[in-house]
Amino acid sequence: MSNTQAIKDLINGYATSKDSSFLIPNVTEDFLVVRPSGNPISAKNLVWMFNSKDLVAESSELIKTHKIEICGDMAYAVFTLYEIFSYKGNQNKDLSTYTCIFKNENGTWK
């Protein structure tokens, strides 16, 4: 499998996951998400949010992958998702553009 395809598979896996099970096996130990509020959250805390049922993913659709750039063991991608989710009972319908940084660790992109 090519590096580009491995990153596309990660993006698709993230886009279609409806719970936290995809996250931990596919991210680095220092993974952070910077939320729209500007507050960063670790993978462990994001999993906690899903498990607490405060965050309920209803659907997610990959709209477009804008760019994937690979340089050695590092890469970045920009993609847009249409997401429907509830946070503490309030439904959100978001068209969100993500920028993700990937790292190849021992032959596996994360």
N, C-alpha and C positions, 0 to 999 in steps of 0.2 A: 504494500500500500504506500502511496506517495505521502510525503509530508503534508501537502495541501489537502489531500483527501482525509488524512487523520484529523486535521484541524476542522475541516467541514463536518466530520462525524461528531466531533466534540460540540460544535455549535448546534447541530441537529439534536444531539442528545440533551443538551441544556434546554433547547427550545421546546422539546416535547415532554420533558419530565414534569410530572404533576406533584411530585413530592421531593423530599430531600435525598432520596436514595442515589441519585446520579452524582451528587455533588462531591462527597468525600473521596471516593475512589478516583476522581478525575481532576482534582486540583492539587496544587502544591501546598506545603505546610504553611506558607506565608500568604496564602490567598486572601484577598480583600475585595469587597464590593463597595464602591462608593455610591451610596443611594442618592436619589434625587434631592433629599434633604441636605446632602453634603456630608452626612455621617457615615464613616466606613463601618463595615461589619465583617467579621471573620466567617469562615465556612462553618465553624463549630456553632457560632451564634445564629447563623442563618438556618442551620439545621434545627436548632432549638426553636426558632420562630415557627418553622413548619410543624414541628412536633407538638408545639403548644396549641395548635389549631388557630392561632391568631391570624396566620397567613394561609389562605386556601387558594391554590392555583386551580382555576376552572378551565382555562384553555390558553394555549400559546401557539402562535403560528409564525414561522419564519417568513418574513415578507421579502427580504432581499439581503444578500451578502454583498456589501459594497466593495470590500477590499480584504485581501489576505496578503501579507508581506512576510517572507521568511528570510532570516539572516542567521545562518548557523543554527545554534540551539535555541534561538529566540525568534518569536514571531508575534505579529499582531493582526487582529481582524476587526473589521467594523461591519456590523450587521443590524438589521432592524427587525424587531418582533412586534406583533400585535398580541397583547396579553390581556386576559380577563382574569381578575383575581379579587379576592375579598381580604381585607385587612380589618380585623376586629369587627366583622360584620358589614363593613362598608365596601360595596363593590366598586372596582376600578376597571376602566377599559382604557388601556394605554397603548399608544404607538411609541415604542421606545427604541432609540438607537444606542447600541452598546459598542464600546471599544474594549477589547480584551487583549491582554498580553499573555502569550503562551511560552512555556519553557519545555524543552525536550530533556527529560530526566531519564537517563539510562535507556534511551531508545523509545520512550513513551512520551507523547505530547500531553501536557497538562495545562 
